[in-house]
Protein backbone atom coordinates (compact mmCIF):
# COMPACT_ATOMS: atom_id res chain seq x y z
CA UNK A 1 0.00 0.00 0.00
CA UNK A 2 1.35 3.43 -0.92
CA UNK A 3 1.64 6.08 1.77
CA UNK A 4 1.94 9.82 1.32
CA UNK A 5 3.24 12.72 3.40
CA UNK A 6 1.67 16.15 3.21
CA UNK A 7 3.91 19.10 3.91
CA UNK A 8 2.21 22.38 4.75
CA UNK A 9 3.93 25.75 4.74
CA UNK A 10 1.74 27.56 7.28
CA UNK A 11 3.51 30.89 6.73
CA UNK A 12 2.22 30.91 3.13
CA UNK A 13 -1.36 29.84 3.93
CA UNK A 14 -4.14 32.43 4.01
CA UNK A 15 -6.77 30.04 5.38
CA UNK A 16 -9.01 30.07 2.30
CA UNK A 17 -9.91 26.38 2.83
CA UNK A 18 -9.93 25.63 -0.91
CA UNK A 19 -7.63 22.65 -0.26
CA UNK A 20 -10.02 21.34 2.36
CA UNK A 21 -12.99 21.62 0.00
CA UNK A 22 -11.39 19.41 -2.68
CA UNK A 23 -9.89 16.68 -0.48
CA UNK A 24 -11.87 13.49 -1.21
CA UNK A 25 -10.73 11.78 2.00
CA UNK A 26 -11.12 14.55 4.61
CA UNK A 27 -7.40 14.66 5.30
CA UNK A 28 -7.18 18.44 5.71
CA UNK A 29 -8.38 20.61 8.56
CA UNK A 30 -7.53 24.04 9.85
CA UNK A 31 -5.02 24.59 12.66
CA UNK A 32 -6.26 26.09 15.91
CA UNK A 33 -3.28 28.46 16.12
CA UNK A 34 -2.84 31.38 13.75
CA UNK A 35 0.14 32.09 11.53
CA UNK A 36 2.07 35.40 11.37
CA UNK A 37 -0.55 36.80 9.00
CA UNK A 38 -3.35 36.05 11.45
CA UNK A 39 -4.89 33.14 9.52
CA UNK A 40 -5.68 29.62 10.66
CA UNK A 41 -3.50 27.61 8.25
CA UNK A 42 -4.38 24.26 6.73
CA UNK A 43 -2.96 21.13 8.33
CA UNK A 44 -3.32 17.36 8.09
CA UNK A 45 -5.88 15.94 10.51
CA UNK A 46 -5.98 12.44 9.03
CA UNK A 47 -2.61 11.96 7.30
CA UNK A 48 -3.03 8.17 6.99
CA UNK A 49 -6.06 8.58 4.73
CA UNK A 50 -4.17 10.57 2.06
CA UNK A 51 -4.34 8.86 -1.35
CA UNK A 52 -1.85 11.21 -3.02
CA UNK A 53 -4.33 12.67 -5.50
CA UNK A 54 -2.67 16.11 -5.18
CA UNK A 55 -6.01 17.91 -5.47
CA UNK A 56 -5.17 20.06 -2.47
CA UNK A 57 -1.75 21.08 -3.78
CA UNK A 58 -3.15 21.89 -7.21
CA UNK A 59 -6.00 23.94 -5.73
CA UNK A 60 -3.82 25.96 -3.34
CA UNK A 61 -3.39 29.45 -4.82
CA UNK A 62 -0.35 30.12 -2.64
CA UNK A 63 1.67 26.94 -3.20
CA UNK A 64 1.56 26.13 0.51
CA UNK A 65 1.15 22.35 0.12
CA UNK A 66 3.48 19.63 -1.16
CA UNK A 67 2.83 15.89 -1.27
CA UNK A 68 5.48 13.20 -1.24
CA UNK A 69 5.14 9.49 -1.69
CA UNK A 70 6.85 7.66 1.14
CA UNK A 71 9.15 4.75 0.48
CA UNK A 72 8.58 1.59 2.45
CA UNK A 73 9.82 2.16 5.99
CA UNK A 74 9.63 5.97 5.79
CA UNK A 75 7.33 7.96 8.04
Secondary structure, 3 states (H helix, E strand, C coil): CCEEEEEECCCCCCCCCHHHHHCCCCCEEECCCCCCCCCCCEEECCHHHCCCCCHHHHHCCCCCEEEEEECCCCC
